[in-house]
Amino acid sequence: EYTPGKEAGSNNVVFINEANQVLSLTDTQFTVELQRSNTSGDLTVPLEVLKCADVLSCPTSVTFASGSATATVTVNVSNDAEAFKEYGLSLRIPEDYTNSYLVQEGTPMLNITVLKEDYKPWGVLDYHHDFFADWNFDVEVEYSEYMDLYRMDIYTPGYRFWFKMDDAGKITICDNTGAKYTGATPVGFTYSDNGMVSATWVSTSFTGYDADEDAYFIPFKWTVSAGSFGTNYDWFTIKSKY
């Protein structure tokens, strides 16, 4: 039998930031912000906890002060939380305190992950990419001491590469766990009707610092769904270190 949902209340409470939480290794808590449409009087709203990892202490209610349109709740993170491991958190506002049918910026359900990491700005590369076009641009690099791993968005923000580098300047392309990676990595731009372009590290070719050129070299094989464009070297110098 069909059971209709509860009528929306007059308060229309929503979560107004559904961003995943990336914390430092020493952080022990973070806050989540909520908003309501009716600011008359105090209001305490129950929160339904759908998922709460063992290392998290999740709130079961939020209280708005009289006249206030926003309120925050705190999620505590145990010291048992492992570095570089994602933990899930899902909270829901009961139907009679929100309006799930209204198109708005906020959301009646919060679904996020919590991650502890120690990446910090490391430096800026003067980066050269010559295969598709004569590109020369700055690339910011971050470093994790815990993982002994570098990461950078070379071509497009959000499309990330990870690498290790030894004292001699030898570079190994990795995945986000620090393991050697020779698979295809999307780079964030498309070519004609062939879809996303991907770069694959050619691990059998020289990768790293060349003293004669005073530069670092990375060979990539460039592919789309229709096939390969071939292999070409990207190269960079270290412009500055933080």
Secondary structure, DSSP 8 states (H G I E B T S, - for coil): ---------SS--EES----EEE-TT--EEEEEEE-S--SS-EEEE-EEEEE-TTEE--SEEEE-TT-SEEEEEEEE-TT--TT--EEEEEE--GGGS-TTS--SSBSEEEEEEEE---EEEEEEEEEE-SSS-EEEEEEEEEETTTTEEEE--SSTT--EEEEE-TT-BEEEE-TTS-B--SEEEEEEE-TTS-EEEEEE-TTS--EEETTTTEEEEEEEEEETTEEEEEEEEEEEEEEE-
